[in-house]
Amino acid sequence: MPGTKKPFKEEVLKELPAIGKYRIRIVQSEKDDGTKRAPALDIREYLTKEKEGDYEGFTKRGIRLTSAGQVDLLKDALVEALTCGQME
């Protein structure tokens, strides 16, 4: 059927400890031709029925880092935040 997207396939390689309502995972998805993409760091909001009402699951809110350079920039920003003397 033209214009129909294939279902999005994604494998969770590793689940890391959550930070508040954000889940941190290393995920890997497939390209259209069936080959696997490089692993990505996914930090995504996860809502639960107990706290948020009727919906439970991941939302669009979050970030996905797909290269080592992006992860390094995030690491540098976190180190700066921790060493600037403003966070407790």
Z-matrix of the N, CA and C atoms (Angstrom, degrees):
N
C 1 1.446
C 2 1.526 1 108.67
N 3 1.313 2 119.51 1 122.48
C 4 1.458 3 121.95 2 -178.16
C 5 1.530 4 111.49 3 -64.36
N 6 1.324 5 114.98 4 141.72
C 7 1.459 6 120.62 5 176.75
C 8 1.521 7 114.23 6 81.25
N 9 1.321 8 117.53 7 1.81
C 10 1.455 9 120.61 8 179.22
C 11 1.511 10 109.14 9 -91.97
N 12 1.336 11 115.75 10 129.17
C 13 1.454 12 120.10 11 178.69
C 14 1.524 13 110.08 12 -86.49
N 15 1.338 14 115.20 13 144.75
C 16 1.454 15 119.83 14 175.13
C 17 1.530 16 108.40 15 -71.77
N 18 1.333 17 117.51 16 152.62
C 19 1.459 18 119.60 17 176.83
C 20 1.531 19 110.38 18 -59.92
N 21 1.312 20 116.05 19 142.36
C 22 1.453 21 122.12 20 -178.60
C 23 1.525 22 108.79 21 -78.96
N 24 1.324 23 116.42 22 119.85
C 25 1.459 24 120.82 23 179.43
C 26 1.515 25 108.84 24 -104.63
N 27 1.327 26 115.27 25 128.53
C 28 1.450 27 120.57 26 -179.54
C 29 1.519 28 108.54 27 -143.19
N 30 1.317 29 115.66 28 135.95
C 31 1.455 30 121.08 29 179.39
C 32 1.524 31 108.46 30 -111.46
N 33 1.325 32 116.77 31 131.81
C 34 1.458 33 121.27 32 175.24
C 35 1.522 34 107.34 33 -86.71
N 36 1.337 35 115.39 34 113.85
C 37 1.459 36 120.34 35 -179.59
C 38 1.518 37 111.44 36 -81.67
N 39 1.342 38 115.61 37 -34.49
C 40 1.462 39 120.13 38 -179.55
C 41 1.515 40 109.57 39 -157.06
N 42 1.324 41 116.01 40 136.29
C 43 1.464 42 122.94 41 175.22
C 44 1.523 43 106.83 42 -103.74
N 45 1.333 44 116.75 43 124.57
C 46 1.462 45 122.04 44 -179.82
C 47 1.524 46 109.16 45 -102.21
N 48 1.339 47 118.01 46 166.10
C 49 1.467 48 119.19 47 -179.39
C 50 1.537 49 111.36 48 -58.26
N 51 1.331 50 115.44 49 138.74
C 52 1.467 51 121.33 50 179.51
C 53 1.530 52 110.01 51 -72.85
N 54 1.334 53 114.72 52 153.53
C 55 1.467 54 121.57 53 172.65
C 56 1.520 55 105.88 54 -119.21
N 57 1.332 56 115.96 55 103.89
C 58 1.462 57 119.60 56 -176.65
C 59 1.520 58 110.32 57 60.41
N 60 1.334 59 115.86 58 -127.69
C 61 1.460 60 119.54 59 -179.69
C 62 1.526 61 113.10 60 -89.75
N 63 1.336 62 117.16 61 9.54
C 64 1.471 63 120.98 62 -179.92
C 65 1.514 64 110.89 63 -102.65
N 66 1.332 65 116.03 64 130.35
C 67 1.456 66 122.56 65 176.04
C 68 1.525 67 107.85 66 -97.24
N 69 1.308 68 115.52 67 139.19
C 70 1.465 69 121.49 68 -179.07
C 71 1.521 70 107.66 69 -116.47
N 72 1.332 71 114.92 70 122.10
C 73 1.460 72 120.20 71 -176.04
C 74 1.523 73 110.69 72 -138.94
N 75 1.309 74 115.50 73 153.11
C 76 1.461 75 120.94 74 167.68
C 77 1.520 76 104.98 75 -103.53
N 78 1.325 77 115.48 76 120.30
C 79 1.466 78 120.94 77 -173.73
C 80 1.525 79 110.25 78 -124.11
N 81 1.319 80 114.31 79 160.18
C 82 1.466 81 120.56 80 176.56
C 83 1.523 82 107.90 81 -140.65
N 84 1.323 83 115.74 82 130.94
C 85 1.462 84 119.95 83 -179.82
C 86 1.527 85 109.44 84 -116.93
N 87 1.321 86 114.37 85 171.92
C 88 1.466 87 120.54 86 179.36
C 89 1.516 88 110.90 87 -102.87
N 90 1.322 89 115.18 88 147.16
C 91 1.463 90 120.90 89 171.56
C 92 1.523 91 108.01 90 -78.31
N 93 1.319 92 116.21 91 171.29
C 94 1.461 93 120.80 92 179.39
C 95 1.531 94 112.77 93 -59.29
N 96 1.336 95 116.57 94 -30.05
C 97 1.463 96 119.33 95 -178.21
C 98 1.533 97 113.00 96 -85.29
N 99 1.335 98 117.01 97 2.69
C 100 1.464 99 121.15 98 176.71
C 101 1.513 100 114.88 99 95.09
N 102 1.343 101 118.41 100 -10.49
C 103 1.460 102 120.00 101 177.33
C 104 1.525 103 109.09 102 -77.62
N 105 1.322 104 115.55 103 156.17
C 106 1.465 105 120.20 104 -177.36
C 107 1.517 106 111.23 105 -86.64
N 108 1.326 107 114.91 106 141.97
C 109 1.469 108 121.22 107 172.93
C 110 1.530 109 108.66 108 -80.04
N 111 1.318 110 116.24 109 166.78
C 112 1.461 111 120.41 110 174.78
C 113 1.528 112 108.83 111 -66.09
N 114 1.326 113 118.58 112 149.67
C 115 1.461 114 120.54 113 177.66
C 116 1.528 115 111.37 114 -59.46
N 117 1.335 116 115.99 115 151.28
C 118 1.458 117 122.00 116 -178.99
C 119 1.524 118 109.36 117 -131.77
N 120 1.324 119 116.33 118 150.44
C 121 1.456 120 122.29 119 173.57
C 122 1.522 121 107.10 120 -90.00
N 123 1.332 122 116.80 121 120.82
C 124 1.458 123 122.24 122 -176.98
C 125 1.527 124 108.83 123 -117.26
N 126 1.327 125 116.14 124 119.91
C 127 1.469 126 122.51 125 176.90
C 128 1.513 127 105.37 126 -116.83
N 129 1.334 128 116.49 127 109.63
C 130 1.465 129 120.70 128 -169.12
C 131 1.525 130 110.85 129 -136.53
N 132 1.344 131 115.25 130 142.37
C 133 1.461 132 121.28 131 176.14
C 134 1.530 133 109.27 132 -67.35
N 135 1.338 134 115.30 133 137.33
C 136 1.464 135 121.23 134 177.60
C 137 1.520 136 108.09 135 -127.38
N 138 1.315 137 116.30 136 121.03
C 139 1.460 138 121.26 137 -179.53
C 140 1.526 139 110.15 138 -99.24
N 141 1.318 140 115.37 139 145.29
C 142 1.458 141 120.66 140 176.27
C 143 1.520 142 109.63 141 -116.04
N 144 1.312 143 116.46 142 150.58
C 145 1.467 144 121.43 143 -179.02
C 146 1.524 145 111.36 144 -60.92
N 147 1.313 146 117.45 145 -35.64
C 148 1.465 147 121.37 146 -177.63
C 149 1.523 148 111.79 147 -61.25
N 150 1.331 149 116.84 148 -36.34
C 151 1.463 150 120.61 149 -175.23
C 152 1.522 151 113.76 150 -101.72
N 153 1.321 152 117.91 151 -27.36
C 154 1.461 153 120.89 152 -169.32
C 155 1.525 154 115.20 153 -116.92
N 156 1.326 155 118.98 154 2.25
C 157 1.456 156 119.10 155 178.65
C 158 1.515 157 113.39 156 102.86
N 159 1.327 158 116.90 157 -131.00
C 160 1.463 159 121.63 158 -172.14
C 161 1.525 160 114.57 159 -81.08
N 162 1.318 161 118.29 160 -23.30
C 163 1.472 162 120.25 161 -172.56
C 164 1.524 163 110.89 162 -96.14
N 165 1.327 164 115.75 163 137.29
C 166 1.453 165 121.26 164 171.04
C 167 1.517 166 108.43 165 -132.27
N 168 1.324 167 116.41 166 126.56
C 169 1.453 168 120.57 167 177.64
C 170 1.520 169 112.05 168 147.00
N 171 1.333 170 114.77 169 -173.79
C 172 1.463 171 121.41 170 -179.02
C 173 1.523 172 110.57 171 -76.29
N 174 1.319 173 116.54 172 146.56
C 175 1.458 174 122.17 173 175.47
C 176 1.528 175 109.15 174 -108.46
N 177 1.315 176 116.14 175 -179.11
C 178 1.467 177 121.19 176 176.29
C 179 1.521 178 111.67 177 -76.23
N 180 1.315 179 116.87 178 -16.24
C 181 1.470 180 120.84 179 -176.04
C 182 1.521 181 110.72 180 -72.66
N 183 1.307 182 116.45 181 120.92
C 184 1.444 183 121.27 182 178.54
C 185 1.515 184 110.85 183 153.48
N 186 1.314 185 114.58 184 -173.72
C 187 1.461 186 120.03 185 178.50
C 188 1.529 187 109.47 186 -133.66
N 189 1.305 188 114.51 187 154.35
C 190 1.462 189 121.15 188 175.14
C 191 1.529 190 106.96 189 -130.85
N 192 1.317 191 115.61 190 119.31
C 193 1.457 192 121.35 191 179.46
C 194 1.523 193 107.81 192 -102.50
N 195 1.328 194 115.38 193 124.70
C 196 1.460 195 119.96 194 -171.76
C 197 1.527 196 114.48 195 -111.97
N 198 1.336 197 116.92 196 4.20
C 199 1.467 198 118.41 197 178.85
C 200 1.524 199 109.72 198 -141.82
N 201 1.328 200 115.09 199 156.94
C 202 1.460 201 120.58 200 178.51
C 203 1.524 202 110.76 201 -61.36
N 204 1.326 203 117.48 202 -33.73
C 205 1.462 204 121.33 203 178.95
C 206 1.524 205 111.84 204 -62.99
N 207 1.325 206 116.69 205 -40.76
C 208 1.469 207 120.44 206 178.46
C 209 1.533 208 110.84 207 -66.29
N 210 1.329 209 116.45 208 -40.62
C 211 1.464 210 120.34 209 178.82
C 212 1.527 211 109.93 210 -65.14
N 213 1.336 212 117.76 211 -39.91
C 214 1.464 213 121.09 212 177.25
C 215 1.533 214 111.43 213 -61.68
N 216 1.330 215 117.31 214 -41.36
C 217 1.466 216 120.08 215 177.86
C 218 1.523 217 111.20 216 -62.93
N 219 1.324 218 117.06 217 -41.08
C 220 1.463 219 120.30 218 177.71
C 221 1.526 220 110.14 219 -64.72
N 222 1.328 221 116.82 220 -42.93
C 223 1.468 222 121.04 221 178.51
C 224 1.524 223 110.49 222 -59.44
N 225 1.338 224 117.60 223 -44.21
C 226 1.465 225 121.73 224 179.25
C 227 1.529 226 110.60 225 -62.74
N 228 1.325 227 117.42 226 -40.62
C 229 1.460 228 121.21 227 179.01
C 230 1.526 229 110.87 228 -65.24
N 231 1.318 230 117.56 229 -39.77
C 232 1.464 231 120.94 230 178.81
C 233 1.525 232 111.36 231 -67.04
N 234 1.327 233 116.92 232 -42.04
C 235 1.462 234 120.42 233 177.51
C 236 1.528 235 109.88 234 -62.00
N 237 1.331 236 117.10 235 -43.55
C 238 1.468 237 121.44 236 178.26
C 239 1.527 238 110.57 237 -60.69
N 240 1.322 239 117.20 238 -43.05
C 241 1.461 240 120.91 239 179.84
C 242 1.534 241 111.17 240 -63.04
N 243 1.311 242 116.42 241 -38.52
C 244 1.460 243 120.32 242 -178.46
C 245 1.516 244 113.18 243 -75.64
N 246 1.332 245 117.97 244 -27.52
C 247 1.458 246 121.23 245 -175.78
C 248 1.520 247 114.33 246 -100.32
N 249 1.310 248 118.75 247 -3.38
C 250 1.474 249 120.17 248 -176.20
C 251 1.532 250 111.79 249 -78.84
N 252 1.323 251 117.96 250 -6.66
C 253 1.459 252 121.30 251 175.98
C 254 1.510 253 114.16 252 84.20
N 255 1.310 254 119.70 253 2.84
C 256 1.453 255 121.52 254 -177.51
C 257 1.533 256 113.19 255 -98.28
N 258 1.324 257 117.22 256 -17.12
C 259 1.473 258 119.57 257 -177.80
C 260 1.532 259 109.09 258 -99.61
N 261 1.306 260 115.09 259 145.26
C 262 1.463 261 120.21 260 177.88
C 263 1.500 262 111.49 261 -107.91
